[in-house]
């Protein structure tokens, strides 16, 4: 999936945070913030001492980028990241039948032959 305006709304502010779950989400945030600061890809590349091609690739959601460099880019752009865990009631239990292939195979099977 490529960057689109929905993933990184123009005028992103701390009062309107973006839920970051995929590389594309971070890519959109980097591009939106870079543009909001009036920086070209080349200017950001110079600040990070990387190539303009790297900036272009990260803005396209390249998930092979080194995490340290991505964090450095976010820091240079003035983006603060905060971690938050999901409430325990929103996480799937380890014994969820979807994780168990036998449970999946047994779904919708009659309990006795012929019934």
N, C-alpha and C positions, 0 to 999 in steps of 0.2 A: 504494500500500500504506500502510495506516495503522500507527500505533505499536502494538506488542504487547509483552507481557512477555518473549518470547523474545529480541527484539532488544536489550533493555536490562534484564538481570536485576537484581532488587532486590539491594542490597548490592554493587554494582559496586565493585571495588577494583583497585588497580594490579596486584595479583597475579593478577587475572582480567580482563585487558583485553578489549575488544570490538573486533572487526575492523570498521573504518569504511570502507564502500565506496559507500554511497548516502546521500542526504539523510535517508531514514528512519532509518538507523543513528545519525546525529548527533541527529536528533529524539528518538529513544528515550533516548539517553545524556543529553541535556539534561533531559528530563522526569524520568528516574530520579534524576539528581543533585539536581535542584531539590527533588523530594519527599524524598530522603534528608536534605537540609539543613533540611527543614521549611518551605520557602518556598512561598508561594502564587504563582500566576501574577502576581498584582498586585504582590506584593513584589519579584519578580524584575524585572518591568517597571519599577518605581520605581528599582531599582538601576541599570538600563541606560538609564534615561530614554527608554523606549519605551512604547507602549501595551500593555495586557494582551492586546489582540487580536493584536499581533505575536508575543508569547510563545506564545499559543495556536496561531497559524499555524505557527510554527517547530516546535513540538512535534508538529504533524500532518504534518511532513515537507515543508513548502512549500519547494521548491527555488529559488524566486525571491528568497529573502532575501539581503541584501548580506553577502558573505563577512566583511567587517570587523566587522559587527555580530554575526554568529554567533561569530566568534573572541572578541569582547569578552564575549559571554554565557558561553562556555566558560571564559574566564579568571575571570570573576566567580564562577563556580561551582566554581573550583578544579580544573578539568580541564586536565591537561597533554596536549598532542598531540605525538606523535613521528612522524616520517616514516621509512619504511623501503621500499627498493625491493625488488622481487621478484628472486630469483636469475635470472641471465641464461638459465638453461636452462628457466625457466618461462615465458618470453616467447615469443610466436610470431614466427618470422622474417618479415621483410618480404616474402619470396617465397612465403609460405604459399599453396597452391593455392586456399584458400577466398577469398583476396583477389583472385583472378584469375578473372573471369567466363568467359573462354575455357576455362580448366581445368574449371570447373563444367559448362559446356556439353558438353565432350568426355567427361565421366565416363560410364561404362557404354555408350559407343558402340562398335560393332564396328570393328576396325581396317580391315577390307575389306568392301565391300558384299556382302551375301548370306551372310556368315558370322557 
